């Protein structure tokens, strides 16, 4: 068992680190280029491996609140990266059966995350990690419900140069990267900070990536809306 846990942990760390490095390439490479597409696909594959190993580690190890939280982030990142990648396959407005099942499963998983998070809150009181775990459950549910409703609506008319799938692609992939970066940061920041570091430094590590990343994604959305004279 210890050998299996070690292999899973090494795989989890290696694929997570690779995702953070490779995930930068599509942000700066020419959009639609071979480099952009291949690096993005490697990022998605890495996120699949990160999520699977996180789930196995959470199940096989004794219960750890931090491990549970990281698993919640992994599930959230996985769904964002998968739906961001699948958006590029939906340029004609058609949604495959895989996309429907991905949404259905994520709806069930997010409901389970919320239920277990609330259970932990009732059991332990308003502890930080159960609160954050429940929050990510609601966040995952929010995106899954959005996709469920979108899949039941007729396909939107596409703009001749920029279609709805384009915005979903880079906002979801960007969100997956932010969540993954946050998980890596809060896991490792304690190893580099001095013992007498103020508590607010750790709080900043939780919040700053989402704020900065969200601002960058929002600015990118506004840029393309303005460039192509679109409204959302």
N, C-alpha and C positions, 0 to 999 in steps of 0.2 A: 504493500500500500504506500509506504513512504517513497519508494522508487517511482511509482505512478504519479504521486503528488508532485515530486520534484520535476518530472518530465512535463507535467501539465503547467507548472509554474514557469519553467524555463520557456516553454512554447508561448505561454501567455505574455511574458515580458518581451520576448524576441519579436513576436508579431505586433505587439502594441508599439514597440519602439520603431519597427519598420513602418507601421502605419503613419506615425507622426512624421517621419522623414519623407516618405513617398507622397504623403498627402499634401505636402507643400508644392510639389511639382505641378499638378494641374492648376494651381492658383496663379502660377506665373508663366506656364507654357502657353503657346498659342492655342486658343480654344478650337476644339475639333481636330487638332493635329494628332498624329500617331502617338507622340510622346504624352500628350494630354490624356488620350484615351487609355493607353496602356498603364500609365501611372495610376489613373483613377480606378482601373480594374484591379490592380494590385492592392490598392487601398481597401476596396470592397472585400477582396479575399482575406486580407489581414483582419478586417473587422469581423468577418465570419469566424475566423479562428480565435480571435480575442473573446468573442461572445461565448463560443462553445467551451473554451477552456475556463472561462469565468464561471459558467454554469456548473461545470463538473467540479471545480474547486469548491464552489459554494456547497454542493451536495456532499462531497466526500470528506471535507474537513469538518471538525467540530464547529458549532455555530459561532460565527464571528460577525459582529455588527458591521465592521468596516468592510469585510468581504461581501456581505449582503448588499451594502451600499454600492460597491464597485460593480457588482453584478447588475444592479438596477441601471447604472449608467451604461454598462455594456449593452444591455437590451435596448435602451433608448438610442444609443449610437448605432447599433446594428440596424434598427428600423429606419433611421434617417438615412444611413448610407445605402441600404437596399432600395428604398423608395426613390432616393436621389438618382441612383444608377438606373433603376427601372424606368424612370421618367424619360430617359433617352431612347427607350424602346417603345415609347407610346407617342411618337411624333405624329402618327396618323389618327390619334385619338382613341385607338382601340386598346382595351385593357384585357390582358390575358388571364386565364384561370389562376395562374400562379399569383398574380397580384391580388386577386380576390381572397385567396386562401391566406396569403401573407397578412392581409388586413384582418381577416377573421381571427387568426391565431393571435395576432398582436392585441386585438381587442380583449381576448380572453386573458392573455398574459398580463396586460396592464390592469385589468380588473382584479386579478390575483395579487398583483403588486400593491394595489391600493388597499385591498382587504387585509393582507398580511401587515402592511404598514400601520393601518389603523389598529390592528390587534396588538402590535408592539407598543403603540402609543398608549393604549388602554392598560397594557401590562406594566409598562415602565414609566409612564408619564411622558411629558413633553421633552423627550431626549432629542438631541440635535440630529443624529443619524436617522432614526426612524422618521422624523419629520421630513428630512431631505429625501429619503427613500419613497415616502408617500407622495411627495411632490413630483418626483420623476415618474411615478406611476400615473399621476394625473396628466403630466406632460405627454407621456407616451400615448395615453388614452386620447388626448386632445388631437394629436396628429392622426391616429388611427381612425377616429370618428370623422375627421375632415376628409380622409381618403375614402372612407366608406360612403359618405354623402356624394363625393365627387364621382365615384364609380357608378352611382345610381342615376346620375344626371347625364343628359346627352353631351357628347363631346363639344367643347367650346370651339368656336370658330378661330382658326389660327391666323395670326398676323403673317404677312408674307415674309417677314424677316425674323421676328421673334415670337414664338408661340408660348402658351402657358407652361408646357413641359420644361422650357428652358429655365424659367424662374424656379420651378420646383427642384430642378437638378442642382443648381448651384447653392440654393438656400439650404436644402436638405444635406448635401455633402458638406457644406460649410458648418452646419449645425453639428453633424457627426464628428467633425474634426475638433470643434470647440469642446464638446463633451468628453472626447477622448483625451484631449490635452488637459482638461480640468482634472480628470481622474488620475492622470500621471503626475500632475503637479501636486495635488493634495496627498498623494501616496509618498512622494519622495521629498517634499519640502522640509519635513522634520529632520531629514538626514543632513541637510546642509545648513540649517539655521542653528545659531548658538543656543545653548540651553536657556539663556536669559532673554531670548527674543520675546517681544511683547505679543500678547494674544491676537492683537489686531492684524498681525502679519499673516497668520493662518487664515483669518477671515477674508482677507484680501485675496488670498490664493483661491478661495472658493468662488469669489464673486467676479474678480477682475477679468478672467477669460471670457465669461459670458457677456459682460458689458462691452469690452473692447471688440470681441468677435461679432456681437450683435450690431454694433455701430458700423463695422466694416461691411457686413452683409447688407444692412439697411442702405448704406451709401451706394453699394453696388446696384441694388434694386432700383434706387432713384436714378442712378446714372443711365441705366438701360431704358427706364420708363421715359426719361427726358430725351434720350438719344433717338428713340424710335417713336416718340410722341404717342405713347400708350397711356392708358389709365387702368387702374386695378381696383 
